[in-house]
């Protein structure tokens, strides 16, 4: 059948768009937690292979990490980072289905221009953003050693387009209080209530908050408080996170938190243990990449905000401390809704979210092409 000049390309483009929409919806409908994103990775890799692109799976020894590369087969590269893990209970309440869709889409778009690239482009699949800092696994294994710039995306629960935003760093800490079990009615005086220690830690944190500097957060949950109401709890556990926009403030907060936790143990005659998870470092956007993304967004008729700070944390911040990095934040809603919520989960698969995701695909692809074909931009990036 003769489709006429240009018609075949339109049919191919329509097919890829449908594949990307299907990818987003399938990841959204089957949420998988950190390091368990096997189904999502299978779908992404199948889409890439259907486009004739090679995929290396299990990079850095992480089963749900992958990499695909176009352009020069060796040497430096620009990386687009896909995410695809979900949250407990609310599923894709952070919209990682859209992060996968937009970065995969931009990579496939650029693939048509691979002979023109002076710099390789890589799509790197990064698991466990919500818990575990999967990008740090890849950093530790040297996956970013030859990467000269990183671009990515993130859906927003506010009706704003942004680039060049900073984020808070976060330290997560497991706190365990240990006491002495006893009958809560017959011999409570012989016990030491570990849950009382944990509760007093929460009370201490509430008193601390009024003295915290701006752009900081502290929050926590009780993950275990005892097994029965008639037994004095001998163990109680909680998970806490404290956040700040810079490393120095984070360390000060860490020291104060330890003092409060120890004080709660002293008040209750219990012992306290603390264990830190992997830190998520503050996101430090690169000015050259922010300028580039802003120009491409304005080409699409948008007026992005930049230079602010969003009060959340991401392991993209860990990458930004090593490699020039920035990302586009795009709206999935016309009004403010809570992030990490069921409302955000629904918004992340809406028609608006997908319309804006295709704009992000164009923006990321255009910005990556410019880095890969313009020596002056690479010089500004120090490459």
MARLOTI-187670 format. One record per residue (C-alpha): residue in one letter; z, y, x. Coordinates in pm, 1 decimal, always signed. Each point is the difference from the previous one (the first is absolute). Example, Ala and Ser with C-alpha at 12.3 -4.5 7.8 and 13.67 -1.06 7.14 Angstrom:
BEGIN
<drenkol = A | pz = +780.0 | py = -450.0 | px = +1230.0> .
<drenkol = S | pz = -66.0 | py = +344.0 | px = +137.0> .
% end
This chain:
BEGIN
<drenkol = X | pz = +0.0 | py = +0.0 | px = +0.0> .
<drenkol = X | pz = -96.2 | py = +342.7 | px = +136.3> .
<drenkol = X | pz = +299.9 | py = +230.2 | px = -39.4> .
<drenkol = X | pz = -176.4 | py = +299.8 | px = +152.6> .
<drenkol = X | pz = +109.1 | py = +217.7 | px = +291.0> .
<drenkol = X | pz = +376.7 | py = +18.5 | px = +40.3> .
<drenkol = X | pz = +77.1 | py = -221.4 | px = -300.8> .
<drenkol = X | pz = +94.5 | py = -305.7 | px = +206.5> .
<drenkol = X | pz = +259.5 | py = +196.8 | px = +195.7> .
<drenkol = X | pz = +145.5 | py = +123.2 | px = -330.2> .
<drenkol = X | pz = +30.3 | py = -357.3 | px = -127.9> .
<drenkol = X | pz = +174.8 | py = -110.6 | px = +321.7> .
<drenkol = X | pz = +236.1 | py = +297.9 | px = -13.4> .
<drenkol = X | pz = +85.1 | py = -74.9 | px = -364.6> .
<drenkol = X | pz = +73.3 | py = -361.0 | px = +92.6> .
<drenkol = X | pz = +237.3 | py = +103.2 | px = +277.8> .
<drenkol = X | pz = +175.9 | py = +246.4 | px = -229.1> .
<drenkol = X | pz = +61.2 | py = -278.9 | px = -249.4> .
<drenkol = X | pz = +128.1 | py = -223.6 | px = +279.8> .
<drenkol = X | pz = +246.0 | py = +270.1 | px = +107.8> .
<drenkol = X | pz = +124.0 | py = +57.1 | px = -354.5> .
<drenkol = X | pz = +47.7 | py = -373.1 | px = -40.6> .
<drenkol = X | pz = +188.2 | py = -12.6 | px = +330.8> .
<drenkol = X | pz = +238.7 | py = +274.1 | px = -108.6> .
<drenkol = X | pz = +66.0 | py = -161.3 | px = -337.2> .
<drenkol = X | pz = +50.9 | py = -348.8 | px = +141.2> .
<drenkol = X | pz = +246.2 | py = +118.5 | px = +264.5> .
<drenkol = X | pz = +178.8 | py = +202.1 | px = -268.8> .
<drenkol = X | pz = +18.7 | py = -291.3 | px = -243.1> .
<drenkol = X | pz = +140.9 | py = -243.7 | px = +258.7> .
<drenkol = X | pz = +265.1 | py = +196.2 | px = +193.8> .
<drenkol = X | pz = +120.5 | py = -165.2 | px = +320.2> .
<drenkol = X | pz = +301.7 | py = +100.0 | px = +206.8> .
<drenkol = X | pz = +16.2 | py = +77.7 | px = +371.2> .
<drenkol = X | pz = -163.6 | py = -257.1 | px = +229.0> .
<drenkol = X | pz = -98.4 | py = -210.2 | px = -305.4> .
<drenkol = X | pz = -324.1 | py = +183.0 | px = -86.6> .
<drenkol = X | pz = -226.0 | py = -302.5 | px = +41.9> .
<drenkol = X | pz = -195.5 | py = +39.1 | px = -320.4> .
<drenkol = X | pz = -67.5 | py = +370.2 | px = +66.7> .
<drenkol = X | pz = -120.1 | py = -72.5 | px = +353.6> .
<drenkol = X | pz = -223.7 | py = -281.9 | px = -123.1> .
<drenkol = X | pz = -167.1 | py = +237.3 | px = -244.8> .
<drenkol = X | pz = -46.2 | py = +277.8 | px = +252.3> .
<drenkol = X | pz = -144.3 | py = -235.0 | px = +260.8> .
<drenkol = X | pz = -234.5 | py = -158.5 | px = -253.2> .
<drenkol = X | pz = -132.6 | py = +342.8 | px = -97.4> .
<drenkol = X | pz = -57.7 | py = +91.4 | px = +365.5> .
<drenkol = X | pz = -171.0 | py = -329.9 | px = +78.8> .
<drenkol = X | pz = -222.5 | py = +38.4 | px = -306.5> .
<drenkol = X | pz = -116.4 | py = +326.8 | px = +161.5> .
<drenkol = X | pz = -86.5 | py = -184.7 | px = +320.2> .
<drenkol = X | pz = +304.6 | py = +124.3 | px = +190.5> .
<drenkol = X | pz = +203.9 | py = -220.6 | px = +232.1> .
<drenkol = X | pz = +375.6 | py = -19.3 | px = -46.0> .
<drenkol = X | pz = +270.5 | py = -107.9 | px = +243.7> .
<drenkol = X | pz = +300.4 | py = -128.5 | px = -190.7> .
<drenkol = X | pz = +358.5 | py = -52.4 | px = +110.5> .
<drenkol = X | pz = -8.1 | py = +270.1 | px = +266.8> .
<drenkol = X | pz = +321.0 | py = +61.6 | px = +197.8> .
<drenkol = X | pz = +121.9 | py = -337.1 | px = -125.1> .
<drenkol = X | pz = +50.7 | py = +143.6 | px = -351.1> .
<drenkol = X | pz = -162.6 | py = -224.1 | px = -260.3> .
<drenkol = X | pz = -80.8 | py = +281.3 | px = -242.4> .
<drenkol = X | pz = -135.8 | py = +248.4 | px = +255.1> .
<drenkol = X | pz = -372.1 | py = +22.9 | px = +77.7> .
<drenkol = X | pz = -261.3 | py = +208.9 | px = +177.0> .
<drenkol = X | pz = -371.3 | py = +64.6 | px = -39.1> .
<drenkol = X | pz = -209.5 | py = +209.3 | px = +239.9> .
<drenkol = X | pz = -336.7 | py = +174.4 | px = -7.8> .
<drenkol = X | pz = -182.3 | py = +202.7 | px = +265.5> .
<drenkol = X | pz = +44.2 | py = -59.7 | px = +373.3> .
<drenkol = X | pz = +146.8 | py = -349.8 | px = +46.1> .
<drenkol = X | pz = +254.9 | py = +112.4 | px = +259.6> .
<drenkol = X | pz = +178.3 | py = +316.0 | px = +104.7> .
<drenkol = X | pz = +184.0 | py = +262.6 | px = -203.0> .
<drenkol = X | pz = -3.1 | py = +18.7 | px = -378.4> .
<drenkol = X | pz = +108.6 | py = +193.1 | px = -305.9> .
<drenkol = X | pz = +206.4 | py = -207.8 | px = -242.7> .
<drenkol = X | pz = +15.2 | py = +9.5 | px = -378.1> .
<drenkol = X | pz = +323.0 | py = -158.9 | px = -121.0> .
<drenkol = X | pz = +19.9 | py = -203.6 | px = -320.2> .
<drenkol = X | pz = +327.2 | py = -90.3 | px = -170.7> .
<drenkol = X | pz = +47.3 | py = -251.1 | px = -283.0> .
<drenkol = X | pz = +364.6 | py = -105.1 | px = -36.6> .
<drenkol = X | pz = +200.1 | py = +66.1 | px = -315.3> .
<drenkol = X | pz = +356.0 | py = +81.6 | px = -101.8> .
<drenkol = X | pz = +253.5 | py = -235.6 | px = -157.7> .
<drenkol = X | pz = +22.7 | py = +34.8 | px = -379.9> .
<drenkol = X | pz = -247.1 | py = +289.8 | px = -41.9> .
<drenkol = X | pz = -297.2 | py = -160.4 | px = +177.8> .
<drenkol = X | pz = -252.7 | py = +256.7 | px = +122.9> .
<drenkol = X | pz = +220.4 | py = +297.9 | px = -82.3> .
<drenkol = X | pz = -115.5 | py = +158.0 | px = +326.7> .
<drenkol = X | pz = -369.4 | py = -62.0 | px = -61.3> .
<drenkol = X | pz = -81.6 | py = -207.0 | px = +307.2> .
<drenkol = X | pz = -286.4 | py = -157.1 | px = -194.1> .
<drenkol = X | pz = -164.2 | py = +342.8 | px = +30.7> .
<drenkol = X | pz = +75.0 | py = +29.6 | px = +371.6> .
<drenkol = X | pz = -181.0 | py = -329.9 | px = +46.5> .
<drenkol = X | pz = -290.5 | py = +106.8 | px = -220.8> .
<drenkol = X | pz = -54.8 | py = +337.9 | px = +167.9> .
<drenkol = X | pz = +18.4 | py = -114.5 | px = +360.8> .
<drenkol = X | pz = -208.6 | py = -310.7 | px = -61.1> .
<drenkol = X | pz = -249.0 | py = +212.7 | px = -191.0> .
<drenkol = X | pz = -27.5 | py = +258.4 | px = +277.4> .
<drenkol = X | pz = -50.7 | py = -272.7 | px = +259.2> .
<drenkol = X | pz = -276.8 | py = -167.4 | px = -200.9> .
<drenkol = X | pz = -162.7 | py = +340.8 | px = -53.3> .
<drenkol = X | pz = -2.3 | py = +73.7 | px = +373.9> .
<drenkol = X | pz = -131.5 | py = -347.1 | px = +82.3> .
<drenkol = X | pz = -349.7 | py = +106.4 | px = -107.3> .
<drenkol = X | pz = +0.9 | py = +252.7 | px = +286.2> .
<drenkol = X | pz = +130.8 | py = -229.1 | px = +273.2> .
<drenkol = X | pz = -299.1 | py = +52.0 | px = +238.0> .
<drenkol = X | pz = +75.5 | py = +374.0 | px = +6.7> .
<drenkol = X | pz = +365.4 | py = -32.2 | px = +100.1> .
<drenkol = X | pz = +105.6 | py = +104.7 | px = +349.9> .
<drenkol = X | pz = +353.5 | py = -116.1 | px = -79.3> .
<drenkol = X | pz = +89.3 | py = -325.6 | px = -169.6> .
<drenkol = X | pz = +160.8 | py = +5.6 | px = -343.6> .
<drenkol = X | pz = +260.6 | py = -262.5 | px = -85.7> .
<drenkol = X | pz = +153.6 | py = -93.9 | px = -330.8> .
<drenkol = X | pz = +349.5 | py = -130.8 | px = +67.1> .
<drenkol = X | pz = +194.5 | py = -177.2 | px = -272.9> .
<drenkol = X | pz = +366.8 | py = +90.4 | px = +34.6> .
<drenkol = X | pz = +249.6 | py = -205.4 | px = -204.4> .
<drenkol = X | pz = +362.6 | py = +65.3 | px = -84.8> .
<drenkol = X | pz = +6.3 | py = +378.2 | px = -33.0> .
<drenkol = X | pz = +265.3 | py = -6.2 | px = -270.7> .
<drenkol = X | pz = +239.9 | py = -217.2 | px = +196.7> .
<drenkol = X | pz = -17.2 | py = -116.5 | px = +359.6> .
<drenkol = X | pz = -221.3 | py = +265.6 | px = +163.0> .
<drenkol = X | pz = -301.9 | py = -224.0 | px = +49.9> .
<drenkol = X | pz = -182.7 | py = +268.0 | px = +194.5> .
<drenkol = X | pz = +268.7 | py = -22.6 | px = +266.3> .
<drenkol = X | pz = -90.3 | py = -366.7 | px = +46.1> .
<drenkol = X | pz = -354.4 | py = +109.1 | px = +76.3> .
<drenkol = X | pz = +114.5 | py = +280.5 | px = +228.3> .
<drenkol = X | pz = +223.0 | py = -238.6 | px = +195.3> .
<drenkol = X | pz = -291.8 | py = -242.3 | px = +42.4> .
<drenkol = X | pz = -229.5 | py = +271.2 | px = +139.3> .
<drenkol = X | pz = -237.8 | py = +11.2 | px = -297.7> .
<drenkol = X | pz = -11.3 | py = +381.0 | px = +20.7> .
<drenkol = X | pz = -33.0 | py = +14.6 | px = +378.7> .
<drenkol = X | pz = -365.1 | py = +115.0 | px = -4.2> .
<drenkol = X | pz = +15.0 | py = +188.2 | px = -331.1> .
<drenkol = X | pz = -60.3 | py = +373.0 | px = +46.6> .
<drenkol = X | pz = +52.8 | py = +108.8 | px = -362.8> .
<drenkol = X | pz = +135.7 | py = -144.3 | px = -324.0> .
<drenkol = X | pz = -94.1 | py = +96.1 | px = -354.8> .
<drenkol = X | pz = +138.7 | py = -133.5 | px = -326.2> .
<drenkol = X | pz = +88.4 | py = +97.1 | px = -356.3> .
<drenkol = X | pz = +282.5 | py = -7.9 | px = -251.0> .
<drenkol = X | pz = +9.9 | py = +50.6 | px = -377.7> .
<drenkol = X | pz = +231.7 | py = +272.3 | px = -124.1> .
<drenkol = X | pz = +226.0 | py = +13.8 | px = -304.1> .
<drenkol = X | pz = -57.9 | py = +376.8 | px = -9.1> .
<drenkol = X | pz = -326.2 | py = +165.9 | px = -113.0> .
<drenkol = X | pz = -78.6 | py = +128.1 | px = +350.5> .
<drenkol = X | pz = -249.0 | py = -68.4 | px = +276.3> .
<drenkol = X | pz = +152.3 | py = +32.3 | px = +346.1> .
<drenkol = X | pz = -59.9 | py = -75.2 | px = +364.9> .
<drenkol = X | pz = +200.9 | py = +83.9 | px = +307.3> .
<drenkol = X | pz = +334.6 | py = -71.1 | px = -166.8> .
<drenkol = X | pz = +297.7 | py = -113.6 | px = +200.5> .
<drenkol = X | pz = +235.4 | py = -269.5 | px = -125.2> .
<drenkol = X | pz = +362.6 | py = -91.3 | px = +52.2> .
<drenkol = X | pz = +104.5 | py = -269.3 | px = +240.0> .
<drenkol = X | pz = +242.9 | py = -260.2 | px = -131.2> .
<drenkol = X | pz = +256.8 | py = -242.1 | px = +138.7> .
<drenkol = X | pz = +95.0 | py = -286.2 | px = -231.1> .
<drenkol = X | pz = +338.0 | py = -158.3 | px = +55.9> .
<drenkol = X | pz = +161.4 | py = -312.1 | px = -144.0> .
<drenkol = X | pz = +376.5 | py = +45.0 | px = -31.6> .
<drenkol = X | pz = +233.4 | py = -295.5 | px = -51.7> .
<drenkol = X | pz = +371.7 | py = +29.5 | px = -74.2> .
<drenkol = X | pz = +220.0 | py = -304.3 | px = +54.5> .
<drenkol = X | pz = +342.5 | py = -41.6 | px = -155.8> .
<drenkol = X | pz = +223.9 | py = -285.5 | px = -110.9> .
<drenkol = X | pz = -57.1 | py = -201.2 | px = -317.6> .
<drenkol = X | pz = +288.6 | py = -48.0 | px = -240.4> .
<drenkol = X | pz = +68.7 | py = -53.9 | px = -369.1> .
<drenkol = X | pz = -58.5 | py = +339.1 | px = -161.0> .
<drenkol = X | pz = +281.4 | py = -48.4 | px = -253.0> .
<drenkol = X | pz = +250.6 | py = -242.7 | px = +156.8> .
<drenkol = X | pz = +5.1 | py = +128.7 | px = +360.3> .
<drenkol = X | pz = -210.8 | py = +313.8 | px = +45.3> .
<drenkol = X | pz = +251.0 | py = +131.1 | px = +254.5> .
<drenkol = X | pz = -102.9 | py = -280.0 | px = +236.8> .
<drenkol = X | pz = -366.7 | py = +101.1 | px = -8.6> .
<drenkol = X | pz = -205.4 | py = +276.6 | px = +155.5> .
<drenkol = X | pz = -278.8 | py = +123.2 | px = -226.5> .
<drenkol = X | pz = -329.8 | py = +31.5 | px = +185.1> .
<drenkol = X | pz = -166.2 | py = +160.1 | px = -303.6> .
<drenkol = X | pz = +257.0 | py = +280.3 | px = +11.2> .
<drenkol = X | pz = -114.8 | py = +74.6 | px = +353.2> .
<drenkol = X | pz = -362.8 | py = +22.1 | px = -109.4> .
<drenkol = X | pz = +85.5 | py = +217.7 | px = -299.6> .
<drenkol = X | pz = +191.1 | py = +239.1 | px = +225.2> .
<drenkol = X | pz = -305.9 | py = +21.8 | px = +223.3> .
<drenkol = X | pz = -199.7 | py = +120.5 | px = -301.8> .
<drenkol = X | pz = +272.6 | py = +253.2 | px = -81.5> .
<drenkol = X | pz = -3.7 | py = +122.1 | px = +360.1> .
<drenkol = X | pz = -378.0 | py = +40.4 | px = -9.8> .
<drenkol = X | pz = +24.9 | py = +204.9 | px = -320.5> .
<drenkol = X | pz = +242.2 | py = +235.4 | px = +173.9> .
<drenkol = X | pz = -224.7 | py = +18.0 | px = +307.5> .
<drenkol = X | pz = -312.4 | py = +102.4 | px = -192.7> .
<drenkol = X | pz = +115.6 | py = +358.8 | px = -61.2> .
<drenkol = X | pz = +10.3 | py = +56.9 | px = +376.9> .
<drenkol = X | pz = -339.2 | py = -152.7 | px = +83.8> .
<drenkol = X | pz = -280.8 | py = +226.7 | px = +124.0> .
<drenkol = X | pz = -315.6 | py = +56.8 | px = -207.9> .
<drenkol = X | pz = -271.0 | py = -266.6 | px = +1.3> .
<drenkol = X | pz = +245.3 | py = -289.5 | px = +34.4> .
<drenkol = X | pz = +84.8 | py = -284.2 | px = -234.8> .
<drenkol = X | pz = +258.9 | py = -281.2 | px = -19.9> .
<drenkol = X | pz = -14.8 | py = -280.2 | px = -256.5> .
<drenkol = X | pz = +118.2 | py = -356.7 | px = -42.6> .
<drenkol = X | pz = +53.4 | py = -301.2 | px = -225.2> .
<drenkol = X | pz = +260.5 | py = -276.0 | px = -23.0> .
<drenkol = X | pz = -175.6 | py = -328.6 | px = +71.7> .
<drenkol = X | pz = +309.8 | py = -221.5 | px = -32.0> .
<drenkol = X | pz = +338.5 | py = +86.4 | px = -144.5> .
<drenkol = X | pz = +175.0 | py = -331.8 | px = -49.3> .
<drenkol = X | pz = -37.9 | py = -328.8 | px = -182.7> .
<drenkol = X | pz = +255.7 | py = +15.6 | px = -282.2> .
<drenkol = X | pz = +215.2 | py = +266.1 | px = -162.1> .
<drenkol = X | pz = +319.6 | py = -201.7 | px = +50.8> .
<drenkol = X | pz = -48.1 | py = -32.5 | px = +376.7> .
<drenkol = X | pz = +69.0 | py = +287.4 | px = +236.1> .
<drenkol = X | pz = -339.3 | py = +36.9 | px = +175.6> .
<drenkol = X | pz = +17.0 | py = -103.8 | px = +364.6> .
<drenkol = X | pz = -354.7 | py = +128.3 | px = +63.6> .
<drenkol = X | pz = -200.6 | py = +293.3 | px = -131.6> .
<drenkol = X | pz = -338.5 | py = +123.2 | px = +119.3> .
<drenkol = X | pz = -214.0 | py = +306.4 | px = -50.7> .
<drenkol = X | pz = -332.3 | py = +133.1 | px = +124.4> .
<drenkol = X | pz = -25.0 | py = +367.0 | px = +92.3> .
<drenkol = X | pz = -268.2 | py = +234.9 | px = +121.1> .
<drenkol = X | pz = +39.2 | py = +340.1 | px = +156.5> .
<drenkol = X | pz = -293.6 | py = +229.2 | px = +59.7> .
<drenkol = X | pz = -80.8 | py = +314.4 | px = +193.8> .
<drenkol = X | pz = -304.2 | py = +189.0 | px = +120.2> .
<drenkol = X | pz = +80.9 | py = -38.1 | px = +370.3> .
<drenkol = X | pz = +150.4 | py = -258.6 | px = +230.2> .
<drenkol = X | pz = +294.5 | py = +211.7 | px = +114.0> .
<drenkol = X | pz = +125.2 | py = +51.2 | px = -356.3> .
<drenkol = X | pz = -45.7 | py = -370.1 | px = -73.4> .
<drenkol = X | pz = +221.4 | py = -92.8 | px = +294.1> .
<drenkol = X | pz = +267.6 | py = +248.9 | px = -106.4> .
<drenkol = X | pz = -6.7 | py = -144.2 | px = -351.2> .
<drenkol = X | pz = +25.4 | py = -351.6 | px = +139.5> .
<drenkol = X | pz = +315.7 | py = +87.0 | px = +193.3> .
<drenkol = X | pz = +162.9 | py = +166.1 | px = -302.4> .
<drenkol = X | pz = -88.6 | py = -294.7 | px = -222.8> .
<drenkol = X | pz = +170.3 | py = -236.4 | px = +243.6> .
<drenkol = X | pz = +315.5 | py = +214.1 | px = -4.9> .
<drenkol = X | pz = +6.4 | py = +1.4 | px = -381.7> .
<drenkol = X | pz = -50.2 | py = -377.6 | px = -14.0> .
<drenkol = X | pz = +279.3 | py = -62.8 | px = +249.5> .
<drenkol = X | pz = +227.1 | py = +236.5 | px = -189.9> .
<drenkol = X | pz = -58.3 | py = -194.5 | px = -320.4> .
<drenkol = X | pz = +98.7 | py = -319.7 | px = +181.9> .
<drenkol = X | pz = +320.3 | py = +160.9 | px = +127.1> .
<drenkol = X | pz = +92.0 | py = +113.4 | px = -351.3> .
<drenkol = X | pz = -36.9 | py = -349.9 | px = -142.9> .
<drenkol = X | pz = +121.5 | py = -221.5 | px = +283.0> .
<drenkol = X | pz = -341.2 | py = -160.9 | px = +31.6> .
<drenkol = X | pz = -243.8 | py = -45.2 | px = +286.0> .
<drenkol = X | pz = -351.5 | py = +148.8 | px = -1.6> .
<drenkol = X | pz = -321.9 | py = -121.8 | px = +162.9> .
<drenkol = X | pz = -327.8 | py = +193.0 | px = +18.8> .
<drenkol = X | pz = -353.7 | py = -109.3 | px = +77.5> .
<drenkol = X | pz = -299.9 | py = +231.3 | px = +23.8> .
<drenkol = X | pz = -351.1 | py = -82.0 | px = -110.0> .
<drenkol = X | pz = -306.3 | py = +129.9 | px = +177.4> .
<drenkol = X | pz = -10.6 | py = +381.7 | px = -11.7> .
<drenkol = X | pz = -286.1 | py = +181.1 | px = -168.3> .
<drenkol = X | pz = -72.6 | py = +305.7 | px = +213.1> .
<drenkol = X | pz = -90.2 | py = +343.9 | px = -138.5> .
<drenkol = X | pz = -371.0 | py = +47.3 | px = -65.5> .
<drenkol = X | pz = -143.0 | py = +265.0 | px = +234.7> .
<drenkol = X | pz = -355.6 | py = +87.5 | px = -114.6> .
<drenkol = X | pz = -259.9 | py = +95.0 | px = +259.0> .
<drenkol = X | pz = -135.0 | py = +355.7 | px = -44.7> .
<drenkol = X | pz = -360.0 | py = -91.4 | px = +88.8> .
<drenkol = X | pz = -8.2 | py = -281.0 | px = -255.9> .
<drenkol = X | pz = +169.4 | py = +218.9 | px = -262.1> .
<drenkol = X | pz = -269.3 | py = +264.8 | px = +49.0> .
<drenkol = X | pz = -271.3 | py = -262.5 | px = -24.8> .
<drenkol = X | pz = +135.2 | py = -156.5 | px = -318.9> .
<drenkol = X | pz = +52.2 | py = +343.4 | px = -153.2> .
<drenkol = X | pz = -361.4 | py = +94.5 | px = +68.4> .
<drenkol = X | pz = -128.2 | py = -320.4 | px = -160.2> .
<drenkol = X | pz = +225.0 | py = +41.9 | px = -304.4> .
<drenkol = X | pz = -126.4 | py = +355.7 | px = -46.8> .
<drenkol = X | pz = -356.2 | py = -130.7 | px = +25.2> .
<drenkol = X | pz = +88.3 | py = -208.1 | px = -306.6> .
<drenkol = X | pz = +112.4 | py = +313.4 | px = -184.8> .
<drenkol = X | pz = +371.9 | py = -56.1 | px = +52.6> .
<drenkol = X | pz = +261.3 | py = +237.3 | px = +139.8> .
<drenkol = X | pz = +256.0 | py = -219.0 | px = +178.0> .
<drenkol = X | pz = +347.3 | py = +111.9 | px = +94.4> .
<drenkol = X | pz = +116.7 | py = -66.8 | px = +354.1> .
<drenkol = X | pz = +294.1 | py = +56.6 | px = +228.4> .
<drenkol = X | pz = +270.6 | py = -114.5 | px = -238.7> .
<drenkol = X | pz = +236.9 | py = -292.6 | px = +7.7> .
<drenkol = X | pz = +28.1 | py = -285.1 | px = -247.1> .
<drenkol = X | pz = +345.2 | py = -141.8 | px = -50.3> .
<drenkol = X | pz = -81.6 | py = -362.1 | px = +67.8> .
<drenkol = X | pz = -62.0 | py = -220.5 | px = +301.4> .
<drenkol = X | pz = -281.2 | py = -220.0 | px = +126.0> .
<drenkol = X | pz = -65.3 | py = -211.7 | px = +306.2> .
<drenkol = X | pz = -316.2 | py = +208.7 | px = +41.4> .
<drenkol = X | pz = +250.1 | py = +233.9 | px = +164.5> .
<drenkol = X | pz = +56.5 | py = -258.1 | px = +275.3> .
<drenkol = X | pz = -373.6 | py = +0.9 | px = +69.4> .
<drenkol = X | pz = -14.3 | py = +381.6 | px = -5.3> .
<drenkol = X | pz = +254.2 | py = +17.3 | px = +281.8> .
<drenkol = X | pz = -246.4 | py = -189.2 | px = +222.7> .
<drenkol = X | pz = -352.5 | py = +75.7 | px = -129.4> .
<drenkol = X | pz = -145.7 | py = +317.9 | px = -161.3> .
<drenkol = X | pz = +37.8 | py = -71.7 | px = -372.7> .
<drenkol = X | pz = -43.9 | py = +155.0 | px = -342.2> .
<drenkol = X | pz = -59.2 | py = -112.0 | px = -356.8> .
<drenkol = X | pz = -122.4 | py = +132.6 | px = -334.0> .
<drenkol = X | pz = +246.7 | py = +1.1 | px = -287.7> .
<drenkol = X | pz = -177.1 | py = -4.5 | px = -337.0> .
<drenkol = X | pz = +122.9 | py = +23.7 | px = -359.8> .
<drenkol = X | pz = +3.4 | py = -284.9 | px = -247.9> .
<drenkol = X | pz = +157.4 | py = +210.6 | px = -274.3> .
<drenkol = X | pz = -40.1 | py = +342.9 | px = -159.2> .
<drenkol = X | pz = +375.8 | py = +55.6 | px = -19.5> .
<drenkol = X | pz = +299.6 | py = -76.6 | px = +216.8> .
<drenkol = X | pz = +124.8 | py = -358.1 | px = -33.4> .
<drenkol = X | pz = +257.8 | py = -189.7 | px = +206.5> .
<drenkol = X | pz = -129.5 | py = -196.3 | px = +294.7> .
<drenkol = X | pz = +101.7 | py = -365.7 | px = +41.3> .
<drenkol = X | pz = +15.6 | py = -29.1 | px = -379.0> .
<drenkol = X | pz = -169.5 | py = -187.2 | px = -282.7> .
<drenkol = X | pz = -173.8 | py = +326.8 | px = -90.8> .
<drenkol = X | pz = -147.6 | py = +16.4 | px = +349.6> .
<drenkol = X | pz = -102.4 | py = -364.7 | px = -23.6> .
<drenkol = X | pz = -200.6 | py = +74.2 | px = -314.6> .
<drenkol = X | pz = -148.4 | py = +318.3 | px = +146.6> .
<drenkol = X | pz = -116.1 | py = -184.1 | px = +312.2> .
<drenkol = X | pz = -260.7 | py = -193.0 | px = -196.1> .
<drenkol = X | pz = -107.9 | py = +281.7 | px = -232.5> .
<drenkol = X | pz = -351.1 | py = +141.4 | px = -31.3> .
<drenkol = X | pz = +120.5 | py = +323.7 | px = +162.3> .
<drenkol = X | pz = +141.0 | py = -190.8 | px = +295.8> .
<drenkol = X | pz = -328.9 | py = -180.3 | px = +56.4> .
<drenkol = X | pz = -211.8 | py = +313.7 | px = -41.0> .
<drenkol = X | pz = +208.3 | py = +176.0 | px = +261.5> .
<drenkol = X | pz = -2.8 | py = -309.5 | px = +221.4> .
<drenkol = X | pz = -378.4 | py = +20.6 | px = +24.1> .
<drenkol = X | pz = +30.9 | py = +362.3 | px = +111.7> .
<drenkol = X | pz = +244.6 | py = -114.8 | px = +268.2> .
<drenkol = X | pz = -247.9 | py = -265.5 | px = +112.4> .
<drenkol = X | pz = -262.7 | py = +270.8 | px = +52.3> .
<drenkol = X | pz = +248.0 | py = +224.5 | px = +182.9> .
<drenkol = X | pz = +132.0 | py = -270.1 | px = +232.5> .
<drenkol = X | pz = -350.2 | py = -127.7 | px = +76.4> .
<drenkol = X | pz = -132.2 | py = +349.1 | px = +74.7> .
<drenkol = X | pz = +295.8 | py = +89.1 | px = +221.7> .
<drenkol = X | pz = -21.8 | py = -329.9 | px = +190.3> .
<drenkol = X | pz = -374.6 | py = +45.2 | px = +54.4> .
<drenkol = X | pz = +58.1 | py = +345.5 | px = +144.8> .
<drenkol = X | pz = +258.7 | py = -130.7 | px = +245.0> .
<drenkol = X | pz = -230.8 | py = -287.7 | px = +97.1> .
<drenkol = X | pz = -305.5 | py = +222.4 | px = +56.6> .
<drenkol = X | pz = +140.2 | py = +334.7 | px = +120.2> .
<drenkol = X | pz = +119.3 | py = +8.9 | px = +359.6> .
<drenkol = X | pz = +166.3 | py = +341.8 | px = -46.3> .
<drenkol = X | pz = +229.0 | py = -137.9 | px = -273.3> .
<drenkol = X | pz = +92.7 | py = -294.6 | px = +218.5> .
<drenkol = X | pz = +78.0 | py = +239.1 | px = +284.6> .
<drenkol = X | pz = +235.1 | py = +192.7 | px = -231.4> .
<drenkol = X | pz = +169.8 | py = -332.4 | px = -73.1> .
<drenkol = X | pz = +40.6 | py = -65.6 | px = +371.1> .
<drenkol = X | pz = -244.8 | py = -292.1 | px = -3.8> .
% end
